[in-house]
């Protein structure tokens, strides 16, 4: 029932009734995507905590439009209507998973039909290779190994009734060592000496549930010890408070949730961001128009909403583009040569050249044609100099 005011962007929040941020951000951040999926008002209002101090703890009416907002005390009639017409609980059933598959399969060999064993994120990336769209080299670890680990660690029994056991589940998953033969096999199959370890669960990137920002990504892993910790951290993130409460909100049965893992070579990106295959600012646009958000370095600042990105609207039909904003923020995130990430000063010059925008739009057009989704697509991408790689494709809900 709460409308929250955030003095700065915090992506790790559980479902609420409305969000106001005093720091402006992009509508394609994970926080904004989750607000959109929840169907709640979300606005950027400077000094909101001061402006609305008198409304704290009171029932209010809060609504947003593309050009403004309304926030005021609610009338007794509106309060009564709210309690009468509250949204009915949702219920999303996850597809059954394949626990028989044990192969660590290269991404280029995966297709959407393989999501039952390897998760949607990995399967969607493999699908991209059908049209020769470049993806970072890597492979997927199927659900089988997650299932085996939570049972060996003792966490499985707690996942059957997780409500008050989330800390215990995460602790058991992360404390129990990986089977040595499995870890050695994963280590031996790494595509490079630095990798990203990412989630590819069966409870994200779905047409009815995107799960944006819920699960862990560990960047720029370089040693076998870091690799083991990263795999367990990604599995454990299925049982974070935000992930649990998000699934509760959507009526997902936690016993049906499984974690596959996506391991890819670490691309030391010079630019990264998100593209959505629609004009998110004009829902009535009939031409093929894309919304692009871009930052120098890795895409972490974009998806976590930590800075205003370079925002571009690109019309694929007439090949024209319009810049809505240049990137802001004093620092960007890049790969650290010793592992992990670090922040460095933001160059602030235009992030993408005209040629890079065209390259990105052409790839998005091919992906859109390949997936034939009833929804627009949310595509995460990186450039290393002028070479483009796609790192995630999911429905834009």
C-alpha positions as CSV (number, residue, x, y, z in Angstrom):
1,X,0.0,0.0,0.0
2,X,3.0,2.3,0.2
3,X,4.1,5.1,-2.1
4,X,7.8,5.6,-1.5
5,X,10.1,8.6,-2.1
6,X,13.7,7.6,-3.0
7,X,16.4,10.3,-2.5
8,X,18.5,8.3,-4.9
9,X,18.0,5.3,-7.2
10,X,17.7,2.0,-5.3
11,X,17.0,-1.0,-7.7
12,X,16.5,-3.4,-4.8
13,X,13.0,-2.7,-3.8
14,X,10.0,-5.0,-3.3
15,X,6.5,-4.3,-4.9
16,X,4.9,-1.0,-3.8
17,X,1.9,1.1,-4.8
18,X,3.9,4.0,-6.3
19,X,7.5,5.3,-6.7
20,X,8.8,8.9,-6.6
21,X,12.6,9.5,-7.2
22,X,14.2,12.8,-6.4
23,X,17.0,11.9,-8.8
24,X,16.0,11.7,-12.4
25,X,16.8,8.5,-14.4
26,X,15.9,6.6,-17.5
27,X,12.5,4.9,-18.1
28,X,14.5,1.8,-19.2
29,X,16.2,1.2,-15.9
30,X,15.4,-2.0,-14.0
31,X,13.5,0.1,-11.4
32,X,11.4,1.8,-14.1
33,X,10.7,-1.6,-15.9
34,X,9.5,-3.1,-12.7
35,X,7.2,-0.2,-11.9
36,X,5.8,-0.5,-15.4
37,X,5.3,-4.3,-15.0
38,X,3.6,-3.7,-11.6
39,X,1.3,-1.1,-13.3
40,X,2.1,1.6,-10.8
41,X,2.8,5.4,-11.1
42,X,6.5,6.3,-11.2
43,X,7.7,9.9,-11.4
44,X,10.9,11.9,-11.0
45,X,10.2,14.9,-8.7
46,X,13.1,17.0,-7.3
47,X,12.8,17.7,-3.6
48,X,9.7,15.5,-3.3
49,X,10.4,14.6,0.3
50,X,10.2,18.3,1.2
51,X,7.3,19.2,-1.1
52,X,5.1,16.3,0.2
53,X,6.2,16.2,3.8
54,X,2.7,17.1,5.0
55,X,1.3,14.0,3.2
56,X,3.5,11.5,4.9
57,X,1.5,8.7,6.5
58,X,-1.8,9.7,4.8
59,X,-3.9,8.2,2.1
60,X,-3.3,10.1,-1.1
61,X,-4.2,9.9,-4.8
62,X,-1.1,9.6,-7.0
63,X,-1.3,9.2,-10.7
64,X,1.1,10.0,-13.6
65,X,0.9,10.9,-17.3
66,X,3.6,11.2,-19.9
67,X,3.7,15.0,-19.2
68,X,3.0,15.3,-15.4
69,X,1.5,13.9,-12.2
70,X,-1.1,14.5,-9.6
71,X,-0.5,13.9,-5.9
72,X,-3.0,15.0,-3.3
73,X,-5.0,13.9,-0.3
74,X,-7.5,11.2,-1.2
75,X,-11.2,11.8,-0.4
76,X,-13.1,9.3,1.8
77,X,-15.0,8.1,-1.3
78,X,-11.7,7.5,-3.2
79,X,-10.3,5.6,-0.2
80,X,-13.4,3.4,-0.1
81,X,-13.2,2.8,-3.8
82,X,-9.5,1.8,-3.5
83,X,-10.2,-0.8,-0.9
84,X,-13.2,-2.1,-2.9
85,X,-11.4,-2.3,-6.3
86,X,-8.0,-3.4,-5.2
87,X,-6.2,-5.5,-7.8
88,X,-7.0,-9.2,-7.6
89,X,-4.0,-11.4,-6.9
90,X,-2.1,-12.5,-10.1
91,X,-1.1,-16.0,-10.8
92,X,1.6,-17.0,-13.2
93,X,2.5,-20.6,-13.7
94,X,6.0,-21.4,-14.7
95,X,6.7,-24.1,-17.3
96,X,8.0,-27.4,-16.2
97,X,11.8,-27.7,-16.3
98,X,14.0,-30.4,-17.7
99,X,16.3,-31.7,-15.0
100,X,17.7,-34.5,-17.1
101,X,19.9,-32.4,-19.3
102,X,23.5,-32.2,-17.9
103,X,25.5,-30.9,-20.9
104,X,27.3,-27.5,-20.5
105,X,26.1,-26.3,-23.9
106,X,27.7,-23.6,-26.0
107,X,25.3,-20.6,-26.5
108,X,25.5,-20.9,-30.3
109,X,23.9,-24.3,-30.1
110,X,20.9,-23.2,-28.0
111,X,17.5,-22.2,-29.3
112,X,14.3,-21.0,-27.7
113,X,13.1,-24.6,-27.4
114,X,16.0,-25.3,-25.0
115,X,14.7,-22.9,-22.3
116,X,13.2,-25.8,-20.3
117,X,16.8,-27.0,-19.5
118,X,18.9,-23.8,-19.8
119,X,16.5,-20.9,-19.0
120,X,15.0,-18.2,-21.2
121,X,18.0,-15.8,-21.2
122,X,20.5,-18.3,-22.5
123,X,18.0,-19.8,-24.9
124,X,17.1,-16.4,-26.3
125,X,20.8,-15.5,-26.9
126,X,21.3,-18.8,-28.7
127,X,18.4,-17.9,-30.9
128,X,20.1,-14.7,-32.0
129,X,22.9,-16.7,-33.6
130,X,20.4,-18.0,-36.2
131,X,20.6,-14.7,-37.9
132,X,24.3,-14.2,-37.3
133,X,23.8,-11.6,-34.6
134,X,27.1,-11.5,-32.6
135,X,26.9,-12.6,-28.9
136,X,29.8,-12.9,-26.5
137,X,31.2,-16.5,-26.6
138,X,30.0,-18.6,-23.7
139,X,27.9,-21.5,-22.5
140,X,25.0,-22.3,-20.2
141,X,24.9,-24.5,-17.1
142,X,21.5,-26.3,-17.0
143,X,19.0,-26.5,-14.1
144,X,20.3,-30.0,-13.2
145,X,23.3,-28.6,-11.4
146,X,21.3,-26.1,-9.3
147,X,18.9,-28.8,-8.3
148,X,21.7,-31.1,-7.3
149,X,23.5,-28.3,-5.3
150,X,20.5,-27.2,-3.3
151,X,19.8,-30.8,-2.3
152,X,23.4,-31.5,-1.4
153,X,23.7,-28.3,0.6
154,X,20.6,-28.9,2.7
155,X,18.8,-25.8,1.3
156,X,16.2,-27.8,-0.6
157,X,13.9,-28.5,2.4
158,X,13.9,-24.8,3.3
159,X,12.9,-23.8,-0.3
160,X,9.6,-25.8,0.2
161,X,8.5,-23.2,2.8
162,X,10.8,-20.2,2.1
163,X,8.9,-17.3,3.7
164,X,11.0,-17.1,6.9
165,X,14.0,-19.0,5.6
166,X,15.5,-16.8,2.9
167,X,18.7,-16.0,4.8
168,X,19.1,-19.7,5.7
169,X,18.6,-20.8,2.0
170,X,21.2,-18.3,0.7
171,X,23.7,-19.2,3.4
172,X,23.5,-22.9,2.8
173,X,23.8,-22.5,-1.0
174,X,26.9,-20.3,-0.7
175,X,28.6,-22.2,2.1
176,X,28.4,-25.6,0.5
177,X,31.3,-26.3,-1.9
178,X,30.6,-27.1,-5.6
179,X,31.4,-30.7,-6.6
180,X,35.1,-30.6,-7.7
181,X,34.6,-32.5,-11.0
182,X,31.8,-30.1,-11.9
183,X,33.8,-27.0,-11.0
184,X,36.8,-28.2,-12.9
185,X,34.7,-28.9,-16.0
186,X,33.2,-25.4,-15.9
187,X,36.7,-23.9,-15.4
188,X,38.1,-25.9,-18.3
189,X,35.3,-24.7,-20.6
190,X,35.6,-21.0,-20.0
191,X,35.8,-19.1,-23.3
192,X,38.4,-16.6,-22.0
193,X,40.4,-15.7,-18.9
194,X,37.7,-13.3,-17.7
195,X,34.0,-14.0,-17.7
196,X,30.6,-12.7,-16.6
197,X,28.5,-15.1,-14.6
198,X,24.7,-14.4,-15.1
199,X,21.4,-15.9,-14.1
200,X,19.2,-17.7,-16.6
201,X,16.4,-18.9,-14.4
202,X,13.0,-20.1,-15.4
203,X,11.4,-17.1,-13.6
204,X,12.7,-14.2,-15.8
205,X,12.5,-12.8,-19.3
206,X,9.1,-14.3,-19.8
207,X,6.2,-12.8,-21.8
208,X,4.2,-12.3,-18.6
209,X,7.0,-11.7,-16.2
210,X,10.3,-10.0,-16.9
211,X,12.0,-10.2,-13.5
212,X,14.2,-7.3,-14.4
213,X,17.1,-6.8,-12.0
214,X,16.0,-9.5,-9.6
215,X,19.0,-11.9,-9.9
216,X,22.7,-11.5,-9.5
217,X,25.3,-10.9,-12.2
218,X,29.0,-11.2,-11.3
219,X,31.2,-9.3,-13.6
220,X,34.8,-10.0,-14.8
221,X,35.5,-13.2,-12.9
222,X,39.2,-14.3,-13.3
223,X,40.1,-17.1,-10.9
224,X,38.6,-20.5,-10.1
225,X,37.8,-19.4,-6.6
226,X,35.9,-16.3,-7.9
227,X,34.1,-18.6,-10.4
228,X,32.9,-20.9,-7.6
229,X,31.7,-18.0,-5.5
230,X,30.0,-16.4,-8.5
231,X,28.0,-19.5,-9.5
232,X,26.8,-19.9,-5.9
233,X,26.0,-16.2,-5.6
234,X,23.8,-16.3,-8.7
235,X,22.0,-19.4,-7.5
236,X,21.5,-17.9,-4.0
237,X,20.1,-14.7,-5.6
238,X,16.9,-16.6,-6.5
239,X,16.2,-16.4,-2.7
240,X,16.8,-12.7,-2.1
241,X,14.0,-10.8,-0.4
242,X,13.3,-8.7,-3.5
243,X,13.1,-11.9,-5.8
244,X,10.9,-13.7,-3.3
245,X,8.5,-10.8,-2.8
246,X,8.3,-10.1,-6.5
247,X,7.3,-13.8,-7.2
248,X,4.8,-13.6,-4.3
249,X,3.2,-10.5,-6.0
250,X,2.8,-12.5,-9.2
251,X,1.5,-15.6,-7.5
252,X,4.4,-17.7,-8.7
253,X,4.9,-21.0,-6.8
254,X,8.4,-20.8,-5.4
255,X,8.8,-24.6,-5.5
256,X,8.8,-24.4,-9.3
257,X,11.7,-21.9,-9.6
258,X,15.1,-23.1,-10.8
259,X,18.4,-21.5,-11.6
260,X,20.4,-22.1,-14.8
261,X,23.6,-20.1,-15.4
262,X,25.0,-18.2,-18.3
263,X,28.8,-17.8,-18.6
264,X,30.2,-15.4,-21.2
265,X,33.5,-13.9,-22.1
266,X,34.0,-10.5,-20.4
267,X,33.6,-7.8,-23.0
268,X,35.5,-4.6,-21.9
269,X,32.7,-2.5,-23.4
270,X,33.4,1.1,-24.6
271,X,29.6,1.7,-24.7
272,X,26.6,-0.3,-23.6
273,X,22.9,0.1,-22.9
274,X,19.4,-0.9,-23.8
275,X,17.3,-0.7,-27.0
276,X,13.5,-1.2,-27.0
277,X,11.8,-1.9,-30.4
278,X,9.2,0.8,-29.9
279,X,8.9,4.5,-29.2
280,X,8.2,4.3,-25.4
281,X,7.3,8.0,-25.4
282,X,4.7,7.8,-28.1
283,X,2.4,4.7,-27.8
284,X,0.5,5.7,-30.9
285,X,3.6,5.7,-33.2
286,X,2.8,3.4,-36.2
287,X,6.3,3.5,-37.8
288,X,9.1,1.2,-36.8
289,X,10.8,3.3,-34.1
290,X,13.4,2.3,-31.5
291,X,14.3,3.8,-28.2
292,X,18.0,3.6,-27.3
293,X,19.7,4.3,-24.0
294,X,23.5,4.3,-24.0
295,X,26.4,5.0,-21.6
296,X,30.2,4.8,-21.9
297,X,31.7,1.7,-20.4
298,X,29.5,-1.2,-19.1
299,X,25.8,-1.0,-19.1
300,X,25.4,-1.2,-15.3
301,X,24.7,2.5,-14.8
302,X,21.9,2.3,-17.4
303,X,20.0,-0.7,-16.1
304,X,20.4,0.3,-12.5
305,X,19.3,3.9,-13.3
306,X,22.4,5.4,-11.7
307,X,22.8,8.2,-14.3
308,X,20.9,9.7,-17.1
309,X,22.0,8.0,-20.3
310,X,22.3,9.2,-23.8
311,X,18.7,8.8,-25.1
312,X,18.1,8.4,-28.8
313,X,14.9,7.8,-30.8
314,X,15.7,6.1,-34.1
315,X,13.2,5.7,-36.9
316,X,14.0,2.6,-38.8
317,X,11.6,3.4,-41.7
318,X,13.2,6.7,-42.6
319,X,16.7,6.1,-41.0
320,X,16.4,9.3,-38.9
321,X,17.4,9.8,-35.3
322,X,16.7,12.3,-32.6
323,X,18.8,12.8,-29.4
324,X,16.7,13.4,-26.3
325,X,19.6,13.7,-23.9
326,X,23.3,13.3,-23.6
327,X,24.8,11.1,-20.8
328,X,25.2,12.5,-17.4
329,X,27.1,11.5,-14.3
330,X,30.7,12.1,-13.3
331,X,31.7,8.4,-13.5
332,X,31.2,5.3,-15.6
333,X,31.8,1.6,-14.8
334,X,34.4,-0.4,-16.7
335,X,36.2,-3.8,-16.2
336,X,39.1,-3.8,-13.7
337,X,42.2,-5.5,-15.0
338,X,42.5,-7.3,-11.7
339,X,38.9,-8.7,-11.8
340,X,35.5,-7.2,-11.1
341,X,34.7,-3.6,-12.0
342,X,35.9,-0.1,-11.2
343,X,34.6,3.5,-11.9
344,X,36.5,6.0,-13.9
345,X,35.6,9.6,-15.1
346,X,32.9,9.8,-17.7
347,X,34.1,11.2,-21.0
348,X,30.7,13.0,-21.5
349,X,31.2,13.3,-25.3
350,X,28.5,11.6,-27.5
351,X,28.3,7.9,-26.6
352,X,27.3,6.5,-30.0
353,X,28.3,7.7,-33.4
354,X,25.8,7.8,-36.2
355,X,27.4,4.6,-37.6
356,X,27.0,2.8,-34.3
357,X,23.4,3.8,-34.0
358,X,22.7,2.4,-37.5
359,X,24.6,-0.8,-36.7
360,X,22.6,-1.3,-33.5
361,X,19.2,-0.5,-35.2
362,X,20.0,-3.0,-38.0
363,X,20.7,-5.7,-35.5
364,X,17.5,-4.9,-33.6
365,X,15.5,-5.2,-36.8
366,X,16.9,-8.6,-37.5
367,X,16.3,-9.8,-33.9
368,X,12.7,-8.5,-34.0
369,X,12.1,-10.4,-37.2
370,X,13.7,-13.5,-35.8
371,X,11.7,-13.6,-32.5
372,X,8.2,-12.7,-33.9
373,X,7.1,-11.7,-30.4
374,X,3.7,-10.2,-29.8
375,X,5.5,-7.7,-27.5
376,X,8.2,-5.2,-28.3
377,X,11.7,-6.5,-27.4
378,X,14.0,-5.2,-24.7
379,X,17.5,-5.7,-26.0
380,X,20.7,-5.2,-24.0
381,X,23.9,-4.6,-26.0
382,X,27.5,-3.6,-25.8
383,X,30.0,-2.1,-28.2
384,X,33.7,-2.8,-28.0
385,X,34.9,0.1,-30.2
386,X,32.8,-0.5,-33.3
387,X,32.0,-4.2,-32.8
388,X,28.5,-4.9,-31.5
389,X,27.5,-7.7,-29.2
390,X,24.0,-8.6,-28.0
391,X,23.8,-9.7,-24.3
392,X,20.1,-10.1,-23.6
393,X,16.8,-10.3,-25.4
394,X,13.4,-10.4,-23.6
395,X,9.9,-9.1,-24.1
396,X,9.3,-5.5,-23.1
397,X,6.1,-5.7,-21.0
